[in-house]
Amino acid sequence: MSILSIFGIGSSQLSKKAIEKATKSLTNPYTQPDIRQEQVDKLLKDKSAAAIDGLLMRFTVMASQGIIDEQEKQALVDSLVHLGTITLEPIQRYLRKETNLTYAFLILKRILTPEQCQQELLALCQAYPPLDYRSDQQKRQLLLALKETATESVVNSILPYLQDHSDEVRYSAIELIHTFLKNNERSTVQNNAQAALYELITTEETSARIAQKAADTLAQLGFSGPITNNRPLHTVLRDRYLISPQKQFIAKS
């Protein structure tokens, strides 16, 4: 018997069928709030990995009463945080198979150190790589979570998302880069980020929206060049920006 089992942690007191029944009830958007709370309390008391798996599924559905739904989810976040790191493995599983990740990120942020949390989030970049057509929503949520505590390693890790097929993912990646570099003017990742953004504004296949966002970001950060490729500016940018003979990126006056 493990030490965790001695303290009733990790060993289920409920049967598999009972856990499945409770999970089904709490994930039914039309279950009455008091009944749903009973099932939450039952699974919280159990504390097993299977019970925590079931509790996390509450974040995948929206109850019919919108305000109550948000209150219940916030309360569940607090309860799972109270359980501590025994929730970590279930959360890791949840993050790699579900679509709505935000509440799970909130739990990670509170049960782990900032460094540990960042490592968990960066590991998800492997689960949801750039160009994966099936995970646009997960990638956007991941980039938003990484933006809050971005470091140089984070910026380097997310640069490939600038080439994602989804404009929404690209836009989120540019915003993360912008926020980090605005607050860290002497960062060693500046050159890499600058080159990646120049690639977007000199590639005609880039959508107009993303080319404009990248150009505006470069201008706001004060990046002017040199641009190492020989391509002209994206068509949509030529009324506002130019590339000088010295390969400098310049905003027209």
Buried (B, 14 or more C-beta within 10 A) or exposed (E): EEEEEEEEBBBBEBEEEBBEBBBEBBBBEEBEBEEBBBBBEBBBEBBBBBBBBBBBBBBEBEBEBEEEBEEBBEEBBEBBBEBEEBBBEBBBBBBBEBEBBEBBBBBBBBBBEEEEBBEBBBEBBEBBEBEBEEBBBBBBBBBBBBBBBBBBEBBBBBBBBBBBEBBBBBBBBBBBBBBBBEEBEEBEBBEBBBBBBBBBBBBEEBBEEBBBBBBBBBBEBEBBBEBEEEEBBBEBBEEEBBBEEEBEBEBEE
